Amino acid sequence: MSYLTNAILFLLEIVFSAAVTLIVLRLLAEACRADFNNPLSQFIYRYTNPVLSPIRRIIPNWRRINLAAVLIAWLLMLLKQLLFFVLQGRIPGIAGLLVLSLADLLDFVLVFYLVLIFVWSLMSLFQVDRYHPVLRLMGSLIEPVLRPVRGRLVAGGLDFGPWAVMIVLVLLRLLVVAPLTGFGMQLAVSG
C-alpha cells in the first residue's frame, strides 16, 4: 500500500468518525433523554436533523431508539468499509461488507462508551463545574450504563463500578466484535 493511500485512508477515517460521532451522540442523547436545553444537545440536534428528519418519516422510533440514526450510522460505516476496500484495490463481498460495517459500528459505540466512562471517572478526581454543558451531556449518557453497578462495588470510599463497566465493555469488544469482524472479513474476501 502506498503512502498516499495510507494518508487518504487516515483522512477518510477522521471524516467518517466525525460524522458517525454526531449521529451516535444524537442516538444516545435521545435514548438517554439528555437535557435538550443543553447547548451541546441543541448543536447535535441542529446538525443531525437535516439528515435524520426525512428518514424518520419512513422509519419511526422504536421505544426511545432512533432507528433512523442507527441506519444512518450503519450506512456511514458501510460506505467507509467499501471505500477502504476499493482504495486497497479489492472488491468485497456484499455479505462481508454488511457484517463488517455492523461490527465496526458496534465497536465504535463500545469504544465511545469506554472513553466517556474513563474521562468521567478521571474528572471525578478533580474539582470541575458539573453544570458545564459537556459534563452534563456526558453524565446523562453514562448514567444508564453505570446505574446497575453504582454503589455496589465500593471499597475504601472508592467506587469501582465504572471500572467494572469498562472491563465488561472491553470483554464485549474481545468476545463479540472481534469474532464478528473476523467473520465479516472472511465473507468480504471470499465474496
C-alpha positions as CSV (number, residue, x, y, z in Angstrom):
1,M,0.0,0.0,0.0
2,S,1.4,3.4,-0.9
3,Y,2.0,6.3,1.4
4,L,-0.7,8.3,-0.4
5,T,-3.2,5.5,0.1
6,N,-2.4,5.4,3.8
7,A,-2.9,9.2,4.1
8,I,-6.2,9.0,2.2
9,L,-7.4,6.1,4.5
10,F,-6.4,8.2,7.5
11,L,-8.4,11.2,6.3
12,L,-11.4,9.1,5.5
13,E,-11.3,7.6,9.0
14,I,-11.3,11.0,10.5
15,V,-14.2,12.3,8.3
16,F,-16.4,9.2,8.8
17,S,-15.6,9.0,12.6
18,A,-16.7,12.7,13.0
19,A,-19.9,12.0,11.1
20,V,-20.7,8.8,13.0
21,T,-19.9,10.5,16.3
22,L,-22.5,13.2,15.6
23,I,-25.1,10.6,14.7
24,V,-24.3,8.3,17.6
25,L,-24.4,11.3,20.0
26,R,-27.9,12.1,18.7
27,L,-28.9,8.5,19.1
28,L,-27.6,8.1,22.6
29,A,-28.9,11.6,23.7
30,E,-32.4,10.6,22.6
31,A,-32.2,7.2,24.2
32,C,-30.9,8.6,27.5
33,R,-33.2,11.5,27.5
34,A,-30.5,14.1,27.7
35,D,-31.4,17.6,28.5
36,F,-32.5,19.3,25.3
37,N,-31.8,22.8,26.7
38,N,-28.1,21.9,26.9
39,P,-26.3,24.0,24.1
40,L,-24.3,20.9,23.1
41,S,-27.5,18.9,22.7
42,Q,-29.0,21.7,20.6
43,F,-25.9,21.7,18.4
44,I,-26.1,17.9,17.9
45,Y,-29.8,18.2,17.1
46,R,-29.3,21.1,14.7
47,Y,-26.6,19.4,12.6
48,T,-28.1,15.9,12.5
49,N,-31.8,16.9,12.0
50,P,-31.5,17.7,8.2
51,V,-30.2,14.1,7.6
52,L,-32.5,12.3,10.1
53,S,-35.8,14.1,9.6
54,P,-36.7,12.7,6.2
55,I,-35.7,9.2,7.2
56,R,-37.7,9.4,10.4
57,R,-40.8,9.9,8.4
58,I,-40.3,6.5,6.9
59,I,-38.6,4.7,9.8
60,P,-40.2,5.6,13.2
61,N,-38.5,5.3,16.5
62,W,-38.7,2.1,18.5
63,R,-39.3,3.0,22.1
64,R,-36.6,5.5,22.7
65,I,-34.3,4.2,20.0
66,N,-34.0,6.4,16.9
67,L,-33.8,3.8,14.2
68,A,-33.1,6.4,11.5
69,A,-29.9,7.3,13.4
70,V,-29.0,3.6,13.7
71,L,-29.5,3.2,9.9
72,I,-27.5,6.3,9.0
73,A,-24.6,5.4,11.3
74,W,-24.6,1.8,9.9
75,L,-24.7,3.2,6.3
76,L,-21.8,5.5,7.0
77,M,-19.8,2.6,8.4
78,L,-20.7,0.6,5.3
79,L,-19.6,3.3,2.9
80,K,-16.3,3.7,4.9
81,Q,-15.6,0.0,4.7
82,L,-16.4,0.0,0.9
83,L,-14.1,2.9,0.3
84,F,-11.3,1.2,2.3
85,F,-11.6,-1.9,0.2
86,V,-11.7,0.0,-3.1
87,L,-8.7,2.1,-2.2
88,Q,-6.8,-1.1,-1.5
89,G,-7.7,-2.4,-4.9
90,R,-10.2,-5.1,-3.7
91,I,-13.9,-5.6,-4.3
92,P,-15.5,-7.0,-1.1
93,G,-18.4,-9.4,-1.0
94,I,-21.7,-7.8,0.0
95,A,-22.5,-10.1,2.9
96,G,-19.0,-9.5,4.3
97,L,-19.4,-5.7,3.9
98,L,-22.7,-5.8,5.8
99,V,-21.2,-7.7,8.7
100,L,-18.0,-5.7,8.8
101,S,-20.0,-2.4,8.9
102,L,-22.2,-3.8,11.7
103,A,-19.1,-4.9,13.7
104,D,-17.4,-1.5,13.0
105,L,-20.5,0.4,14.3
106,L,-20.7,-1.8,17.4
107,D,-17.0,-1.4,18.1
108,F,-17.4,2.4,17.6
109,V,-20.2,2.6,20.3
110,L,-18.2,0.4,22.7
111,V,-15.0,2.5,22.4
112,F,-17.1,5.6,22.6
113,Y,-18.5,4.5,25.9
114,L,-15.1,3.3,27.1
115,V,-13.7,6.8,26.5
116,L,-16.7,8.5,28.1
117,I,-16.6,6.5,31.2
118,F,-12.8,6.8,31.5
119,V,-13.0,10.6,31.1
120,W,-15.9,10.8,33.5
121,S,-14.0,8.8,36.1
122,L,-10.9,10.9,35.6
123,M,-13.0,14.1,36.0
124,S,-14.3,12.9,39.3
125,L,-10.8,13.2,40.7
126,F,-10.7,17.0,40.0
127,Q,-12.9,19.9,41.0
128,V,-14.8,20.7,37.8
129,D,-18.0,22.6,37.1
130,R,-20.6,19.8,36.9
131,Y,-23.0,22.2,35.2
132,H,-20.8,22.6,32.2
133,P,-22.7,21.6,29.1
134,V,-20.2,18.9,28.1
135,L,-20.2,17.3,31.6
136,R,-24.0,17.4,31.8
137,L,-24.3,15.6,28.5
138,M,-21.6,13.1,29.5
139,G,-23.4,12.5,32.8
140,S,-26.7,11.8,31.1
141,L,-25.1,9.5,28.6
142,I,-23.3,7.3,31.0
143,E,-25.8,7.3,33.9
144,P,-27.9,4.4,32.4
145,V,-24.8,2.3,31.9
146,L,-23.4,2.9,35.4
147,R,-26.7,2.8,37.3
148,P,-26.8,-1.0,37.7
149,V,-23.3,-1.0,39.4
150,R,-23.4,2.3,41.2
151,G,-22.7,1.9,44.9
152,R,-22.3,-1.9,44.7
153,L,-18.6,-2.0,44.2
154,V,-17.3,0.5,46.8
155,A,-14.1,-0.2,48.7
156,G,-12.3,2.3,50.9
157,G,-14.5,5.1,49.7
158,L,-13.8,4.4,46.0
159,D,-16.5,3.3,43.6
160,F,-15.1,0.6,41.3
161,G,-18.4,0.4,39.3
162,P,-17.1,2.4,36.3
163,W,-14.0,0.2,36.1
164,A,-16.2,-2.9,36.2
165,V,-18.3,-1.5,33.3
166,M,-15.2,-0.7,31.4
167,I,-14.0,-4.3,31.8
168,V,-17.3,-5.6,30.5
169,L,-17.0,-3.2,27.5
170,V,-13.5,-4.5,26.7
171,L,-14.7,-8.1,27.0
172,L,-17.6,-7.3,24.6
173,R,-15.0,-6.0,22.1
174,L,-12.9,-9.1,22.5
175,L,-15.7,-11.7,22.6
176,V,-18.4,-10.2,20.3
177,V,-16.8,-7.5,18.0
178,A,-13.6,-9.3,17.2
179,P,-15.2,-12.6,16.1
180,L,-17.8,-10.6,14.1
181,T,-15.1,-8.7,12.4
182,G,-13.2,-11.8,11.6
183,F,-16.3,-13.4,10.2
184,G,-17.1,-10.3,8.1
185,M,-13.6,-10.2,6.8
186,Q,-13.8,-13.9,5.7
187,L,-17.1,-13.1,3.9
188,A,-15.8,-10.0,2.3
189,V,-12.6,-11.5,1.0
190,S,-14.1,-14.8,-0.2
191,G,-17.1,-12.9,-1.8
